[in-house]
Amino acid sequence: MPHSCNLISSDEVTEKIEDVKKKSKLAKWWLEYILISEDHPRINLYFKSKKAIHMEKLRHIRSGYTYVIHPISKFRFIYKIYMILYYTLVLYVNSLDVGVTYKEIKPIHLMISRMADTLSIIDIIMTFFTGYVIFKTKTVELRPLKIAKKYIFGPFFIFDVMGCSKMIIYPIFYPSIQPWVLTVLNILFMCRSIRIWSLLKLVYRFFLILHVKSKTTIYTVCSIIMFFFTIHFSTCGLVGINVIRKYHFQSPPSHNNSKDFNLYEVYFDYIFRSSAYIFGITVPNEYLNKMTRIEDYLITIFIYILGKILIISTWLIIALSILSTKSTHIKFQNILKEVEEFMIRKKLPPNLRTSIINYYNFKYQGSFLKEDLIQFILPDNLRKDINLGICKYLINNVSIFEHLKYEEVIEIVEVLIPEIFLPNDCIIQSGTIGESMYFIASGTVAVYTHSGEEICHLQDGDYFGEISLLMKNQDRPADIYAIETSHIYKLNKTDFHKIFSKHKKVFKKIMRIAENRLKHILRVEKLYKKTLFEKDHVESLARF
């Protein structure tokens, strides 16, 4: 099939990938895991067709940065699940170090602390070699310099480096390190607690991957994690104050009695105190009697106020989540419930129900917006700019648009009708009268002859259906079915002739392509029928 079918196919991309993989088994394994993956749960948010995925793979290989991990890859998906466990360990251990002096540190804690620091260093290195998604444009950045710049000047780099630097500082400067310097370092190492937000974000995304739609469930789990770490951080603060006073400000210093201080016994003792302060529970008199110093009272008041703020903010968030029924996500869920209720009442078959749900998921991507109303309110010039922005990818990929002027492109965009076809949907049926042609924004369709012989696949930027519009008394010569969920724009016959008749050069080009396509379809159909006839003839002779 000429022209449209000669665009880069998945087979061509596979060949280019295989050329790189031939270097070694390790390179093959590496590419399979670091290139964009079709199985990634969030793939449809950024790449809506197989061709777009294959082109992204090709772009990654051509860039030369095959050592950079794609953010929508198998490796990154597995790594994010690991990151939940990793952040939990690091947040727990780093904050507990605030109550540790190097002289009295227990071997087990030293081993866990060093393991956490080693994992932190590995994570920092991994971040420099992992691309990131630019959410505004829904594109992926793979250039190492850009990745490094974003991470270094981002909010976490300094805290990540400081949080794992004790693994290097302690062995080098101990035992000459001054006690007060050690205390300051321990406090600085606790700054990595800011990664609690990264942990909550990962947990939230993990629930989305599991298709957990209940916001209440997600919020409850995140609240439990937040409460746990708030209690943990508060406990570490209490232990830290005790250690700082015991080893640095007590007169005479009690460094020689460090063996009498068991960090974990003190931690489990203080965890009940911090929990009582946070939740506003009455503190036992035995705890109050032990408060003989001003710093004990100050940290108690601070944690008590922090707990009240946390509880109040929790209830406020719950109230806001209940009141936010106008959010786009909740609107979408409500619409899905109405659709499901409609399908149950109408007793629609299961296959049709699945198709309808898939249609809504593809069209709205989890957020319902009244697009028609939004565009209706806007003035004509802004509406034209919006249409151009929406169809920008289509305009850049359809070859015939290259020869049209800006005003002519706008004229086409204004009359295009968006449609969504699900897998196995029939878009064009052979033998019918053609009243429109189609442009593929995203997706893949298959072209078959009237007898059912497959001719080719068409993908993003291709167009079809023009043959019956250009040739008199010519019905649709082929059947066209959607292979994957496809976003397609329809151009009616009257609008087609009105626009393209003005541009003779483009019109002749489309006519030439249409003639070649028709010849190719008829030739394939003739050859297929001939093959079937010969096969039937041979079989009939074999019977006799």
Buried (B, 14 or more C-beta within 10 A) or exposed (E): BEBBBEBEBBEEBBEBBEEBBEEEEEEBEBBBBBBBBEEBBBBBBBBBBBBBBBBBBBEBBEEEBBEBBBBBBBBBBEBBEEBBEBBBBBBBBBBBBBBBBBBBBEEEBEEBBBBBBEBBBEBBEBBEBBBBBEEEEEEBBBEBEEBBEBBEEEEBBBBBBBBBBBBEBBEEBEEEBEBEEBBEBBBBBBBBBBBBEBBBBBBBBBBEEEEEBEBEEBBEBBBEBBBEBBBBBBBBBBBBBBBBBBBBEEEEEBBEEBEEBEBEEBBEBBBBBBBBBBBEEEBEEEBEEEBEEEEBEEBBEBBBEBBBEBBEEBEEEBEEBEEEEEBEBBBBBEEBEEBEEEBEEEEBEEEEBEBBBBBBBBEBEBEBEEEEEEEEEEEEEEBBEBBBEBBEBBBEBBBBBEEBEEEBBBBBBBBBEEBBBBBEBEBBEBEEEBBBBBBBBBBBBBBBBBEEBEBBBBBBBBBBBBBBBBBEEBBBBBBBBBBBBBBBBBBBBEBBEEBBEEBEEBBEBBBEBBBEBBEBBEEBBEEBBEEEEEEEEEEEEEEE
